[in-house]
Amino acid sequence: MATVTAFERLNSAQRAAACFGARHESGEFRAGPLLIIAGAGTGKTNTLAHRVAHLILEGVSPERILLLTFTRRAAQEMTRRAQRIVAAVLAEKTGQGGGGAEFAVKLPWSGTFHSIANRLIRRNAARVGLDANFSVLDRGDAADLMDMVRHELGLSRAEKRFPRKDTCLAIYSHHGNTVASVSASGAWVLTRCE
C-alpha cells in the first residue's frame, strides 16, 4: 500500500485523488477513470505526480501509464516528482536511506501531447501510409514553405496582389480543418483579415 509519509503531505482531496482505486478480489489493483478539476496553484502537478507514484507502488506497470502535459518542462517536472516519490516510499519501506538509483523507475509514456503523438505516429507510420522518417513542421516552418511556393510560382511578384505566406497558411489550415473548399476557406480567412 502506498500510504507512507509522502502521501501524508497531501491534503485530503489531493490524497483521495492520488490514491483513487482499490484492490480487486483477484488481487489486481483497479481504478476507473478519474477527472480532476482544479484551479491554478491548487497542487495539480503534485497530485498527479503522487497519482502516478501510487499506481506504480500498487503494481501498475510504468509502461501502462500515460502522463501527458502541454510543455516539456511540465512533463519533466511531473516525471521527476513521480520518480522521487516512488524512490522515497520504497526507501522508507525497505529502511534504506534517501532512495537512489536502486529505486529508479522509468516512465516511457510521459511527455508532451506532441512528443507522445509524434512517437506513436512514427511507431505506426506504415499503418497510416507514412514514411517513418517524416518531418513535422511548426507554424513558422510551414509559413516559410508557403512563401517558397509563392515565389516559385511567381505569385509574390504578380501584378495582382496575392496573399502573403501567413494568409496562405491560414487558408490552408482552415481548408484542412473544416474540409471546406479552398475558395470558401479563402473567403472565410480574408473576411477576418479586413
HELIX and SHEET records of a PDB file:
HELIX    1   1 THR A    5  GLU A    8  1                                   4    
HELIX    2   2 SER A   12  ALA A   18  1                                   7    
HELIX    3   3 LYS A   44  LEU A   57  1                                  14    
HELIX    4   4 PRO A   62  ARG A   64  5                                   3    
HELIX    5   5 ARG A   72  THR A   94  1                                  23    
HELIX    6   6 ALA A  101  PHE A  103  5                                   3    
HELIX    7   7 PHE A  113  ARG A  123  1                                  11    
HELIX    8   8 ALA A  125  VAL A  128  5                                   4    
HELIX    9   9 ARG A  139  GLU A  152  1                                  14    
HELIX   10  10 LYS A  165  THR A  178  1                                  14    
HELIX   11  11 VAL A  182  CYS A  193  1                                  12    
SHEET    1   A 2 ALA A  22  ARG A  23  0                                        
SHEET    2   A 2 PHE A  29  ARG A  30 -1                                        
SHEET    1   B 2 LEU A  67  THR A  69  0                                        
SHEET    2   B 2 SER A 110  THR A 112  1                                        
END                                                                             
